[in-house]
Amino acid sequence: MSIFSINDNSSYGSIISQTKANKENKTSSKTNFANTFVKQNASKLIEIQSNNTQTLALNEAILNQNSIKSDSPNYHISSDFKNSIYALKYRQANNPASMAYGYSVDSSGYMGSDFNKAAGLPEDFKIHKSTLDELYRVAENNPIIAGEKEYLGISNYYTNIDMADTIRQYYNIFSSALDQSFPNDKISFSEADINSMPKGYAIDGFYNGYGIGFQHSDTIRNNDIRIKFLADYSDVKISNVYKTSEQFNEANNIYDDSWGLITGIKPETLGLSMKDLNNINKGGEHEFKPDMSVYPKNEDGSYPKEALFMSFLKSQEGRILYSPNTTLNPKAQMHNAVRAKESFGSPSMHLDDIMTKKIDFQSLFKYYAEESFQNIHLYLYEHGISKNEAMGNSQLDFDMKKYFANGWKPQSNTINSYTNSIMDRLNNLMSQTRV
């Protein structure tokens, strides 16, 4: 027989009274704790619950609450408290706090695993939403884009930017550069590590839709690249690694002496130097300056891989790259479609084509040399004047202008000697640096 069915006048009356009092005190204590918990965690709960109160996690919590029997020791704790505990324990860990650029963002502002998968990033790699916001800001405020927006009378140039594809293309190059020096699973880098890296790299294989060697084989894609006026880095690779300052400088000189005609040789640090890391937050208003507080140094003072990637993005000026899913304002799209009909690609030769003899570099170079006019490089070469001697020499500048005005042309043997010299230097450098 239950004690609750005994008459009040029975000897069990005092026991019932004491039991009831103990139960009320216990319930009151739990309720007070619940109220205190909710107050102390109010801001956190609001942050978590305000985004999507109908999520599976919350529904499950409500179902669990409804299934609790009345004789449960926690029955008198408020449903808000129970749901709050569930939200703090599970939703914060397993559910996005918000969405951005079509992907989940966690409660700390880092992009979710769905973004990493789309961008081809390692699962534990952290990209903060603020970095993507900065890429977007730079894309919309680039001086050329800003001028077009003003001309067209539009507030936004882009209607959608495929951030995942831009990050994917960049990360492939970044990862390839690091692979030249370290295992691909290395995630932290000391100053000594960074200082031991090559002085520079050369990249090749991008498309801009114009000119020989820069047009994608897919005509539809190539036309889209031209209209959107974005570079496509989907096939870009590291073509050369310059381990020493001498190699770096020689590559620069060959690129300059060949009038920029050779693509895939121009040296870049790709942001992978201490100097670059220390200058990430510097630059003009329209330049890419990511918030580095979300990529702090490790406890031992080393740099996380994410910090190096930010420096790499800085070296690329934070430019948006081509994606079929990146779309323009209709007015900008129409304006660019008209402009794309005009071909203004400059002549160039891919390094791969030169080294595999797919093209005759010397013949083409001679052709450009003969067709060019007022060629300062050839004038200096024919007269035995170094570039350092020419710098700031006003008398030489006056003499060259006079010669050019009188129709000066380089001699054939000058062109032959100059071209052979470029080719010899190129072969020597490639034997040391080619990937």
MITOR-677948 format. One record per residue (C-alpha): z, y, x; residue number from 1; residue in three letters. Coordinates in nm, 4 decimals. Layout:
! MITOR-677948
[[Z Y X] NUM 'Ala'];
...
This chain:
! MITOR-677948
[[0.0000 0.0000 0.0000] 1 'Met'];
[[-0.0871 0.3481 0.1257] 2 'Ser'];
[[0.2012 0.5791 0.2018] 3 'Ile'];
[[0.0286 0.8506 -0.0058] 4 'Phe'];
[[0.0936 0.6485 -0.3290] 5 'Ser'];
[[0.4745 0.6414 -0.2888] 6 'Ile'];
[[0.6852 0.8577 -0.5198] 7 'Asn'];
[[0.8021 1.1944 -0.3774] 8 'Asp'];
[[1.1635 1.0967 -0.4392] 9 'Asn'];
[[1.1330 0.7905 -0.2165] 10 'Ser'];
[[1.2837 0.7640 0.1263] 11 'Ser'];
[[0.9404 0.8146 0.2735] 12 'Tyr'];
[[0.9274 1.1794 0.1634] 13 'Gly'];
[[1.0420 1.3223 0.4945] 14 'Ser'];
[[0.7951 1.1076 0.6867] 15 'Ile'];
[[0.5084 1.2279 0.4675] 16 'Ile'];
[[0.6123 1.5897 0.5117] 17 'Ser'];
[[0.6328 1.5545 0.8886] 18 'Gln'];
[[0.2986 1.3759 0.9072] 19 'Thr'];
[[0.1351 1.6469 0.6968] 20 'Lys'];
[[0.2820 1.9200 0.9150] 21 'Ala'];
[[0.1639 1.7495 1.2335] 22 'Asn'];
[[-0.1870 1.7106 1.0894] 23 'Lys'];
[[-0.2004 2.0774 0.9874] 24 'Glu'];
[[-0.0828 2.1869 1.3323] 25 'Asn'];
[[-0.3425 1.9646 1.4994] 26 'Lys'];
[[-0.6207 2.0944 1.2735] 27 'Thr'];
[[-0.5090 2.4534 1.3328] 28 'Ser'];
[[-0.5076 2.3973 1.7080] 29 'Ser'];
[[-0.8619 2.2565 1.7014] 30 'Lys'];
[[-0.9827 2.5406 1.4823] 31 'Thr'];
[[-0.8307 2.8002 1.7174] 32 'Asn'];
[[-0.9964 2.6301 2.0145] 33 'Phe'];
[[-1.3274 2.6241 1.8303] 34 'Ala'];
[[-1.3069 2.9943 1.7474] 35 'Asn'];
[[-1.2157 3.0800 2.1066] 36 'Thr'];
[[-1.5021 2.8638 2.2396] 37 'Phe'];
[[-1.7560 3.0295 2.0130] 38 'Val'];
[[-1.6373 3.3798 2.1090] 39 'Lys'];
[[-1.6423 3.3078 2.4814] 40 'Gln'];
[[-1.9896 3.1561 2.4658] 41 'Asn'];
[[-2.1367 3.3866 2.2032] 42 'Ala'];
[[-2.3980 3.5493 2.4263] 43 'Ser'];
[[-2.5076 3.2172 2.5706] 44 'Lys'];
[[-2.5291 3.0593 2.2273] 45 'Leu'];
[[-2.7300 3.3474 2.0874] 46 'Ile'];
[[-2.9730 3.3215 2.3806] 47 'Glu'];
[[-3.0215 2.9509 2.3259] 48 'Ile'];
[[-3.0207 2.9338 1.9465] 49 'Gln'];
[[-3.2200 3.2457 1.8606] 50 'Ser'];
[[-3.5503 3.1125 1.9914] 51 'Asn'];
[[-3.5969 2.8111 1.7688] 52 'Asn'];
[[-3.3113 2.7111 1.5424] 53 'Thr'];
[[-3.5220 2.4434 1.3779] 54 'Gln'];
[[-3.5761 2.2384 1.6929] 55 'Thr'];
[[-3.5271 1.8667 1.7020] 56 'Leu'];
[[-3.2045 1.9079 1.8959] 57 'Ala'];
[[-3.0457 2.1282 1.6302] 58 'Leu'];
[[-3.1682 1.9110 1.3458] 59 'Asn'];
[[-3.0160 1.6105 1.5149] 60 'Glu'];
[[-2.6863 1.7946 1.5491] 61 'Ala'];
[[-2.6856 1.8810 1.1784] 62 'Ile'];
[[-2.7656 1.5221 1.0831] 63 'Leu'];
[[-2.4842 1.4004 1.3048] 64 'Asn'];
[[-2.2469 1.6457 1.1397] 65 'Gln'];
[[-2.3422 1.5315 0.7886] 66 'Asn'];
[[-2.2850 1.1685 0.8809] 67 'Ser'];
[[-1.9272 1.2276 0.9999] 68 'Ile'];
[[-1.6765 1.0739 0.7600] 69 'Lys'];
[[-1.3939 1.2765 0.6087] 70 'Ser'];
[[-1.1316 1.0769 0.7927] 71 'Asp'];
[[-1.2777 1.1777 1.1330] 72 'Ser'];
[[-1.0229 1.3567 1.3535] 73 'Pro'];
[[-1.2840 1.6341 1.4080] 74 'Asn'];
[[-1.3767 1.6790 1.0445] 75 'Tyr'];
[[-1.2084 2.0170 1.0055] 76 'His'];
[[-1.3859 2.1741 1.3072] 77 'Ile'];
[[-1.6521 2.4169 1.1856] 78 'Ser'];
[[-2.0151 2.3046 1.1785] 79 'Ser'];
[[-2.1091 2.6146 1.3835] 80 'Asp'];
[[-1.8813 2.4959 1.6604] 81 'Phe'];
[[-2.0224 2.1416 1.6594] 82 'Lys'];
[[-2.3796 2.2678 1.6644] 83 'Asn'];
[[-2.2892 2.5122 1.9429] 84 'Ser'];
[[-2.1501 2.2355 2.1618] 85 'Ile'];
[[-2.4647 2.0311 2.1069] 86 'Tyr'];
[[-2.6862 2.3278 2.1875] 87 'Ala'];
[[-2.5021 2.4097 2.5074] 88 'Leu'];
[[-2.4962 2.0490 2.6247] 89 'Lys'];
[[-2.8487 1.9411 2.5354] 90 'Tyr'];
[[-3.0842 2.2200 2.4338] 91 'Arg'];
[[-3.0156 2.4266 2.7430] 92 'Gln'];
[[-3.1049 2.1351 2.9678] 93 'Ala'];
[[-3.3943 1.9805 2.7775] 94 'Asn'];
[[-3.5565 2.2515 2.5669] 95 'Asn'];
[[-3.7375 2.5756 2.6554] 96 'Pro'];
[[-3.5622 2.9041 2.5947] 97 'Ala'];
[[-3.8968 3.0753 2.5283] 98 'Ser'];
[[-4.2722 3.0554 2.5794] 99 'Met'];
[[-4.5068 3.2584 2.8012] 100 'Ala'];
[[-4.8799 3.2318 2.8714] 101 'Tyr'];
[[-4.8877 2.9197 2.6544] 102 'Gly'];
[[-4.6174 2.7326 2.8463] 103 'Tyr'];
[[-4.2427 2.6814 2.8266] 104 'Ser'];
[[-3.9932 2.8974 3.0139] 105 'Val'];
[[-3.6396 2.7809 3.0862] 106 'Asp'];
[[-3.3243 2.9840 3.0274] 107 'Ser'];
[[-3.3361 3.1160 3.3872] 108 'Ser'];
[[-3.6901 3.2474 3.3484] 109 'Gly'];
[[-3.8743 2.9774 3.5451] 110 'Tyr'];
[[-4.1875 2.8165 3.4080] 111 'Met'];
[[-4.1425 2.4694 3.2621] 112 'Gly'];
[[-4.2739 2.1299 3.3651] 113 'Ser'];
[[-4.5751 2.1689 3.1333] 114 'Asp'];
[[-4.6882 2.4694 3.3383] 115 'Phe'];
[[-4.6364 2.2837 3.6672] 116 'Asn'];
[[-4.8454 1.9944 3.5399] 117 'Lys'];
[[-5.1297 2.2237 3.4299] 118 'Ala'];
[[-5.1159 2.4171 3.7591] 119 'Ala'];
[[-5.1027 2.1057 3.9769] 120 'Gly'];
[[-4.7636 2.1998 4.1207] 121 'Leu'];
[[-4.4939 1.9558 4.2358] 122 'Pro'];
[[-4.2402 1.8830 3.9620] 123 'Glu'];
[[-3.9576 2.0592 4.1464] 124 'Asp'];
[[-4.1635 2.3678 4.2399] 125 'Phe'];
[[-4.0320 2.6817 4.0698] 126 'Lys'];
[[-4.2578 2.9670 3.9574] 127 'Ile'];
[[-4.0769 3.2499 3.7815] 128 'His'];
[[-4.2272 3.4111 3.4740] 129 'Lys'];
[[-4.1878 3.7527 3.6407] 130 'Ser'];
[[-4.4441 3.6441 3.9025] 131 'Thr'];
[[-4.7020 3.5751 3.6323] 132 'Leu'];
[[-4.6138 3.9063 3.4677] 133 'Asp'];
[[-4.6821 4.0773 3.8006] 134 'Glu'];
[[-5.0189 3.9012 3.8332] 135 'Leu'];
[[-5.1048 4.0235 3.4840] 136 'Tyr'];
[[-4.9910 4.3788 3.5635] 137 'Arg'];
[[-5.2041 4.3909 3.8774] 138 'Val'];
[[-5.5045 4.2469 3.6920] 139 'Ala'];
[[-5.4881 4.5153 3.4240] 140 'Glu'];
[[-5.4118 4.8026 3.6644] 141 'Asn'];
[[-5.6593 4.7311 3.9407] 142 'Asn'];
[[-5.8267 5.0717 4.0053] 143 'Pro'];
[[-6.1732 4.9368 3.9170] 144 'Ile'];
[[-6.0477 4.7703 3.5979] 145 'Ile'];
[[-5.8428 5.0758 3.5059] 146 'Ala'];
[[-6.1549 5.2898 3.5428] 147 'Gly'];
[[-6.3565 5.0547 3.3224] 148 'Glu'];
[[-6.0852 5.0533 3.0558] 149 'Lys'];
[[-6.0877 5.4318 3.0478] 150 'Glu'];
[[-6.4686 5.4393 3.0331] 151 'Tyr'];
[[-6.4814 5.1821 2.7511] 152 'Leu'];
[[-6.1851 5.3282 2.5619] 153 'Gly'];
[[-5.9825 5.0057 2.5588] 154 'Ile'];
[[-5.6157 4.9454 2.6358] 155 'Ser'];
[[-5.6448 4.5849 2.7571] 156 'Asn'];
[[-5.9255 4.4435 2.9710] 157 'Tyr'];
[[-5.8226 4.0803 2.9234] 158 'Tyr'];
[[-5.7510 3.9084 2.5931] 159 'Thr'];
[[-5.6278 3.5962 2.7730] 160 'Asn'];
[[-5.5594 3.5014 3.1348] 161 'Ile'];
[[-5.5386 3.1363 3.2328] 162 'Asp'];
[[-5.2414 3.1716 3.4661] 163 'Met'];
[[-5.2107 2.7989 3.5281] 164 'Ala'];
[[-5.5666 2.7726 3.6615] 165 'Asp'];
[[-5.5243 3.0759 3.8882] 166 'Thr'];
[[-5.2050 2.9281 4.0344] 167 'Ile'];
[[-5.3711 2.5860 4.0645] 168 'Arg'];
[[-5.6622 2.7199 4.2696] 169 'Gln'];
[[-5.4345 2.9227 4.4951] 170 'Tyr'];
[[-5.1817 2.6439 4.5457] 171 'Tyr'];
[[-5.4550 2.4029 4.6602] 172 'Asn'];
[[-5.5480 2.6396 4.9450] 173 'Ile'];
[[-5.1844 2.7179 5.0268] 174 'Phe'];
[[-5.0904 2.3501 5.0384] 175 'Ser'];
[[-5.3926 2.2690 5.2539] 176 'Ser'];
[[-5.2918 2.5401 5.5019] 177 'Ala'];
[[-4.9346 2.4096 5.5289] 178 'Leu'];
[[-5.0648 2.0545 5.5704] 179 'Asp'];
[[-5.2198 2.1628 5.9012] 180 'Gln'];
[[-4.8681 2.1969 6.0457] 181 'Ser'];
[[-4.6125 2.0138 5.8318] 182 'Phe'];
[[-4.5661 1.7065 5.6095] 183 'Pro'];
[[-4.6633 1.7893 5.2521] 184 'Asn'];
[[-4.3123 1.7133 5.1257] 185 'Asp'];
[[-4.1470 1.9820 5.3397] 186 'Lys'];
[[-3.9777 2.2330 5.1076] 187 'Ile'];
[[-3.7865 2.4694 5.3396] 188 'Ser'];
[[-3.9012 2.6625 5.6443] 189 'Phe'];
[[-3.7009 2.8270 5.9206] 190 'Ser'];
[[-3.8216 3.1306 6.1151] 191 'Glu'];
[[-3.8993 2.8944 6.4019] 192 'Ala'];
[[-4.1136 2.6835 6.1673] 193 'Asp'];
[[-4.3054 2.9875 6.0490] 194 'Ile'];
[[-4.3531 3.1251 6.4004] 195 'Asn'];
[[-4.4896 2.7873 6.5123] 196 'Ser'];
[[-4.7680 2.7937 6.2544] 197 'Met'];
[[-5.1292 2.8810 6.3445] 198 'Pro'];
[[-5.2121 3.2485 6.3857] 199 'Lys'];
[[-5.4748 3.2313 6.1142] 200 'Gly'];
[[-5.7120 3.0350 5.8965] 201 'Tyr'];
[[-6.0623 3.0695 5.7578] 202 'Ala'];
[[-6.1544 2.9670 5.4052] 203 'Ile'];
[[-6.4942 2.8873 5.2620] 204 'Asp'];
[[-6.6532 2.7597 4.9421] 205 'Gly'];
[[-6.5836 3.0261 4.6815] 206 'Phe'];
[[-6.8281 3.1459 4.4160] 207 'Tyr'];
[[-6.8823 3.4977 4.2856] 208 'Asn'];
[[-7.2005 3.4282 4.0923] 209 'Gly'];
[[-7.4263 3.6318 4.3195] 210 'Tyr'];
[[-7.6278 3.5832 4.6359] 211 'Gly'];
[[-7.7337 3.2809 4.8353] 212 'Ile'];
[[-7.4565 3.0246 4.8668] 213 'Gly'];
[[-7.2218 3.1939 4.6216] 214 'Phe'];
[[-7.3715 3.0706 4.2960] 215 'Gln'];
[[-7.2195 2.7736 4.1167] 216 'His'];
[[-7.4584 2.4845 4.0531] 217 'Ser'];
[[-7.3642 2.4904 3.6831] 218 'Asp'];
[[-7.5790 2.7753 3.5457] 219 'Thr'];
[[-7.3587 2.8337 3.2407] 220 'Ile'];
[[-7.0451 2.8505 3.4542] 221 'Arg'];
[[-7.2173 3.0752 3.7076] 222 'Asn'];
[[-7.3232 3.3214 3.4367] 223 'Asn'];
[[-6.9663 3.3253 3.3064] 224 'Asp'];
[[-6.8368 3.3944 3.6588] 225 'Ile'];
[[-7.0743 3.6894 3.6889] 226 'Arg'];
[[-6.9819 3.8342 3.3513] 227 'Ile'];
[[-6.6077 3.8038 3.4094] 228 'Lys'];
[[-6.6513 3.9345 3.7634] 229 'Phe'];
[[-6.3917 3.6904 3.8973] 230 'Leu'];
[[-6.4059 3.4710 4.2067] 231 'Ala'];
[[-6.3993 3.0953 4.1551] 232 'Asp'];
[[-6.1829 2.9234 4.4191] 233 'Tyr'];
[[-6.1970 2.5771 4.2634] 234 'Ser'];
[[-6.3950 2.4385 4.5617] 235 'Asp'];
[[-6.2425 2.6546 4.8364] 236 'Val'];
[[-6.1159 2.4762 5.1461] 237 'Lys'];
[[-5.9691 2.5566 5.4854] 238 'Ile'];
[[-6.2708 2.5615 5.7177] 239 'Ser'];
[[-6.1052 2.6631 6.0460] 240 'Asn'];
[[-5.7555 2.6843 6.1897] 241 'Val'];
[[-5.6938 2.9443 6.4604] 242 'Tyr'];
[[-5.3884 2.8291 6.6543] 243 'Lys'];
[[-5.3855 3.1082 6.9116] 244 'Thr'];
[[-5.4216 3.4855 6.9043] 245 'Ser'];
[[-5.7277 3.4516 7.1275] 246 'Glu'];
[[-5.9030 3.2268 6.8748] 247 'Gln'];
[[-5.8044 3.4582 6.5911] 248 'Phe'];
[[-5.9425 3.7649 6.7693] 249 'Asn'];
[[-6.2630 3.5895 6.8755] 250 'Glu'];
[[-6.3279 3.4798 6.5171] 251 'Ala'];
[[-6.2810 3.8384 6.4056] 252 'Asn'];
[[-6.5210 3.9635 6.6726] 253 'Asn'];
[[-6.7902 3.7071 6.5866] 254 'Ile'];
[[-6.7591 3.7936 6.2182] 255 'Tyr'];
[[-6.7960 4.1621 6.2998] 256 'Asp'];
[[-7.0750 4.1140 6.5564] 257 'Asp'];
[[-7.2723 3.9041 6.3060] 258 'Ser'];
[[-7.2390 4.1904 6.0547] 259 'Trp'];
[[-7.0300 3.9793 5.8191] 260 'Gly'];
[[-7.3219 3.7448 5.7512] 261 'Leu'];
[[-7.1247 3.4279 5.8321] 262 'Ile'];
[[-6.8864 3.3196 5.5590] 263 'Thr'];
[[-6.6103 3.0736 5.6408] 264 'Gly'];
[[-6.5206 3.2212 5.9777] 265 'Ile'];
[[-6.3297 3.5410 5.8997] 266 'Lys'];
[[-5.9661 3.4867 6.0057] 267 'Pro'];
[[-5.6760 3.5444 5.7679] 268 'Glu'];
[[-5.3034 3.4886 5.8081] 269 'Thr'];
[[-5.2868 3.3747 5.4434] 270 'Leu'];
[[-4.9442 3.5391 5.4363] 271 'Gly'];
[[-4.7955 3.2634 5.6514] 272 'Leu'];
[[-4.6254 3.4792 5.9128] 273 'Ser'];
[[-4.2870 3.6510 5.9410] 274 'Met'];
[[-4.4593 3.9893 5.9339] 275 'Lys'];
[[-4.6240 3.9026 5.6029] 276 'Asp'];
[[-4.3003 3.7661 5.4566] 277 'Leu'];
[[-4.1194 4.0878 5.5441] 278 'Asn'];
[[-4.3861 4.3002 5.3739] 279 'Asn'];
[[-4.4122 4.1201 5.0400] 280 'Ile'];
[[-4.2534 4.4028 4.8422] 281 'Asn'];
[[-4.4455 4.6826 5.0138] 282 'Lys'];
[[-4.7614 4.8485 4.8875] 283 'Gly'];
[[-4.9043 5.0928 4.6363] 284 'Gly'];
[[-4.8340 5.1054 4.2653] 285 'Glu'];
[[-5.1299 4.8865 4.1727] 286 'His'];
[[-5.0640 4.6270 4.4447] 287 'Glu'];
[[-4.9037 4.2864 4.3952] 288 'Phe'];
[[-4.5293 4.3051 4.4622] 289 'Lys'];
[[-4.3435 4.0015 4.3225] 290 'Pro'];
[[-3.9703 4.0059 4.2578] 291 'Asp'];
[[-3.8354 3.8012 4.5482] 292 'Met'];
[[-3.4778 3.7908 4.4172] 293 'Ser'];
[[-3.5823 3.4883 4.2100] 294 'Val'];
[[-3.6901 3.3071 4.5291] 295 'Tyr'];
[[-3.3768 3.3526 4.7435] 296 'Pro'];
[[-3.3313 3.2107 5.0909] 297 'Lys'];
[[-3.1554 2.8783 5.1246] 298 'Asn'];
[[-2.7905 2.8654 5.2324] 299 'Glu'];
[[-2.8948 2.7925 5.5911] 300 'Asp'];
[[-3.1157 3.1035 5.5966] 301 'Gly'];
[[-3.4434 2.9149 5.5696] 302 'Ser'];
[[-3.7200 3.0122 5.3291] 303 'Tyr'];
[[-3.8043 2.7959 5.0267] 304 'Pro'];
[[-4.1641 2.6867 4.9850] 305 'Lys'];
[[-4.1908 2.9175 4.6834] 306 'Glu'];
[[-4.1209 3.2238 4.9016] 307 'Ala'];
[[-4.4079 3.1314 5.1333] 308 'Leu'];
[[-4.6331 3.0866 4.8318] 309 'Phe'];
[[-4.5464 3.4389 4.7154] 310 'Met'];
[[-4.6455 3.5686 5.0584] 311 'Ser'];
[[-4.9721 3.3753 5.0273] 312 'Phe'];
[[-5.0404 3.5332 4.6861] 313 'Leu'];
[[-4.9700 3.8727 4.8412] 314 'Lys'];
[[-5.2318 3.8041 5.1095] 315 'Ser'];
[[-5.4832 3.7393 4.8299] 316 'Gln'];
[[-5.3819 4.0669 4.6630] 317 'Glu'];
[[-5.2590 3.8786 4.3574] 318 'Gly'];
[[-5.6121 3.8590 4.2177] 319 'Arg'];
[[-5.6799 3.6628 3.9023] 320 'Ile'];
[[-5.9268 3.3791 3.9628] 321 'Leu'];
[[-6.1990 3.2486 3.7376] 322 'Tyr'];
[[-6.1320 3.0112 3.4500] 323 'Ser'];
[[-6.3435 2.9352 3.1415] 324 'Pro'];
[[-6.0274 3.0007 2.9400] 325 'Asn'];
[[-5.9805 3.3529 3.0731] 326 'Thr'];
[[-6.1373 3.5912 2.8231] 327 'Thr'];
[[-6.2215 3.9612 2.8196] 328 'Leu'];
[[-6.1973 4.2345 2.5618] 329 'Asn'];
[[-6.5248 4.2149 2.3609] 330 'Pro'];
[[-6.6267 4.5638 2.4795] 331 'Lys'];
[[-6.5704 4.4674 2.8434] 332 'Ala'];
[[-6.7527 4.1385 2.7882] 333 'Gln'];
[[-7.0584 4.3173 2.6508] 334 'Met'];
[[-7.0523 4.5813 2.9239] 335 'His'];
[[-7.0276 4.3175 3.1983] 336 'Asn'];
[[-7.3040 4.1055 3.0446] 337 'Ala'];
[[-7.5453 4.3957 3.0926] 338 'Val'];
[[-7.4253 4.4544 3.4478] 339 'Arg'];
[[-7.4521 4.0837 3.5345] 340 'Ala'];
[[-7.8285 4.0973 3.4833] 341 'Lys'];
[[-7.8510 4.3123 3.7948] 342 'Glu'];
[[-7.8328 4.1006 4.1093] 343 'Ser'];
[[-7.6579 4.2807 4.3908] 344 'Phe'];
[[-7.5451 3.9951 4.6130] 345 'Gly'];
[[-7.5516 4.0656 4.9852] 346 'Ser'];
[[-7.7146 3.8279 5.2340] 347 'Pro'];
[[-7.4871 3.5679 5.3913] 348 'Ser'];
[[-7.4839 3.2267 5.5546] 349 'Met'];
[[-7.2255 2.9555 5.4981] 350 'His'];
[[-7.0641 2.8251 5.8136] 351 'Leu'];
[[-7.1114 2.4657 5.6944] 352 'Asp'];
[[-7.4849 2.5233 5.6588] 353 'Asp'];
[[-7.5022 2.6714 6.0079] 354 'Ile'];
[[-7.3067 2.3934 6.1792] 355 'Met'];
[[-7.4971 2.1146 6.0007] 356 'Thr'];
[[-7.8251 2.2963 6.0742] 357 'Lys'];
[[-7.9062 2.3091 5.7060] 358 'Lys'];
[[-8.0230 2.6618 5.7765] 359 'Ile'];
[[-8.1691 2.8025 6.0976] 360 'Asp'];
[[-7.9075 3.0623 6.1847] 361 'Phe'];
[[-8.0946 3.2067 6.4801] 362 'Gln'];
[[-8.4191 3.2567 6.2878] 363 'Ser'];
[[-8.2454 3.4158 5.9899] 364 'Leu'];
[[-8.0294 3.6326 6.2118] 365 'Phe'];
[[-8.3356 3.7568 6.4004] 366 'Lys'];
[[-8.5048 3.8323 6.0699] 367 'Tyr'];
[[-8.2126 4.0448 5.9499] 368 'Tyr'];
[[-8.1950 4.2168 6.2883] 369 'Ala'];
[[-8.5635 4.3102 6.2804] 370 'Glu'];
[[-8.5450 4.4303 5.9208] 371 'Glu'];
[[-8.2298 4.6344 5.9690] 372 'Ser'];
[[-8.2370 4.9941 6.0783] 373 'Phe'];
[[-7.9859 5.2083 6.2646] 374 'Gln'];
[[-7.8182 4.8886 6.3894] 375 'Asn'];
[[-7.5291 5.0124 6.5977] 376 'Ile'];
[[-7.4403 4.6656 6.7300] 377 'His'];
[[-7.7851 4.6108 6.8778] 378 'Leu'];
[[-7.8024 4.9643 7.0185] 379 'Tyr'];
[[-7.4735 4.9159 7.2028] 380 'Leu'];
[[-7.5788 4.5692 7.3234] 381 'Tyr'];
[[-7.9144 4.6921 7.4549] 382 'Glu'];
[[-7.7490 4.9805 7.6396] 383 'His'];
[[-7.4618 4.7710 7.7773] 384 'Gly'];
[[-7.1910 4.9679 7.5968] 385 'Ile'];
[[-6.8806 4.7858 7.4756] 386 'Ser'];
[[-6.7271 4.8548 7.1346] 387 'Lys'];
[[-6.4118 4.9858 7.2993] 388 'Asn'];
[[-6.6155 5.2390 7.4976] 389 'Glu'];
[[-6.7924 5.3487 7.1798] 390 'Ala'];
[[-6.4713 5.4128 6.9863] 391 'Met'];
[[-6.4169 5.7851 6.9413] 392 'Gly'];
[[-6.7112 5.8763 7.1685] 393 'Asn'];
[[-6.8613 6.1764 6.9899] 394 'Ser'];
[[-7.1412 6.2220 7.2461] 395 'Gln'];
[[-7.2517 5.8605 7.1972] 396 'Leu'];
[[-7.2452 5.9084 6.8221] 397 'Asp'];
[[-7.4679 6.2148 6.8591] 398 'Phe'];
[[-7.7111 6.0277 7.0863] 399 'Asp'];
[[-7.7390 5.7288 6.8492] 400 'Met'];
[[-7.8145 5.9501 6.5505] 401 'Lys'];
[[-8.0881 6.1199 6.7531] 402 'Lys'];
[[-8.2407 5.7869 6.8602] 403 'Tyr'];
[[-8.2271 5.6493 6.5056] 404 'Phe'];
[[-8.3885 5.9643 6.3667] 405 'Ala'];
[[-8.6729 5.9183 6.6138] 406 'Asn'];
[[-8.7312 5.5605 6.4890] 407 'Gly'];
[[-8.5508 5.3603 6.7569] 408 'Trp'];
[[-8.5848 4.9824 6.7208] 409 'Lys'];
[[-8.4230 4.7119 6.9373] 410 'Pro'];
[[-8.6517 4.5237 7.1743] 411 'Gln'];
[[-8.7384 4.1622 7.0928] 412 'Ser'];
[[-8.5594 4.0309 7.4019] 413 'Asn'];
[[-8.2489 4.2269 7.2942] 414 'Thr'];
[[-8.2505 4.0550 6.9546] 415 'Ile'];
[[-8.3060 3.7114 7.1129] 416 'Asn'];
[[-8.0307 3.7581 7.3692] 417 'Ser'];
[[-7.7858 3.8969 7.1131] 418 'Tyr'];
[[-7.8549 3.6125 6.8670] 419 'Thr'];
[[-7.8180 3.3446 7.1360] 420 'Asn'];
[[-7.4922 3.5024 7.2475] 421 'Ser'];
[[-7.3527 3.4889 6.8919] 422 'Ile'];
[[-7.4548 3.1242 6.8561] 423 'Met'];
[[-7.3000 3.0232 7.1900] 424 'Asp'];
[[-6.9715 3.1917 7.1050] 425 'Arg'];
[[-6.9735 3.0374 6.7578] 426 'Leu'];
[[-7.0291 2.6854 6.8911] 427 'Asn'];
[[-6.7513 2.7290 7.1452] 428 'Asn'];
[[-6.5041 2.8542 6.8843] 429 'Leu'];
[[-6.5934 2.5835 6.6327] 430 'Met'];
[[-6.5327 2.3105 6.8902] 431 'Ser'];
[[-6.1729 2.4333 6.9113] 432 'Gln'];
[[-6.0919 2.5302 6.5537] 433 'Thr'];
[[-6.3077 2.3394 6.3058] 434 'Arg'];
[[-6.1172 2.1399 6.0419] 435 'Val'];
